[in-house]
């Protein structure tokens, strides 16, 4: 099986009331942990690569690692560019073998967002690649994304029909109260997602796949492990998983997960060295990190997204 686009898997997810996990990847161990979980759960997967990951790992290496995951598992897997900042970046990813790209021109005016996005769609569709775009802006910091809280804005339902029709996109990321990064909300601050916006968007775009960014839940047990062994992560509250389950039962077909994986990966390594200070073989501590990623991805697939058994 070759890499696939998200078109068919989103259609099935929408009809079945579940969502596909879009997991950010940076290295071999993270990819292995994700796909091992996907194989055991028989779930389709989206492996997404940010601009920072492409710079760190080299796009050629990442592409072949993702292709190896397809060969090893036989799962339907999408290779997706996360937060493409420009037409040129999206074009480069498409030319490099990505089957899906996100153009994020949400920081531009509505008209400019349409113009830039349409240009990417025309190039992508001519080559069999699908396109995600964004309306509204999420707050938070993650890789190249850095939006101050005062600059964040909810998606306006009145704009979604015009935007999707004029651009021809295949999926739409909306802002309903999620936030990029691990430090989303302070203790005592109750996260609230604007399900009224999601419901209204779903009514205006029936059957159209919606995407949630900034949807990590920040596993507090892993934060505690990091802090126990010399870390300094402040207490943080992520998006409650029951809210994500509800979103997945509505129009949301893709939920992005990154910080949860990073926290689990780092916690496993810190714990390993605290318990085994003389170890120096990367296979030992990276093996623990890979197992931690696998564990949390299985939980997300089976208990939050509902995509288990859907491959």
Buried (B, 14 or more C-beta within 10 A) or exposed (E): EEBBBBBEBBEBBBEBBBBBBBBBBBBBBBBBBBBBBBBBBBBBBBBBBBBBBBEBBEBEEBBEBBBBBBEEBEBBBBBBBBBBBBBEBBBBBBEBBBBBBBBBBBEEEBEEBBBBBBBBBEBBBEEEBBBBBBBBBBBBBBBBBEBEEEEBBBBBBEBBEEBBEBBBBBBBBBBBBBBBBBBBBEEEEEBEBBBEBBBBBBEBBEEBBBBBBBBBBBBBEBBBBBBEBEBEBEBBBBBBBEBBBBBBEBBBBBBBBBBBBBBBBBBBBBBBBEEEEEEEEEEEBBBBBBBBBBBBBBBBBBEBBBBBEBB
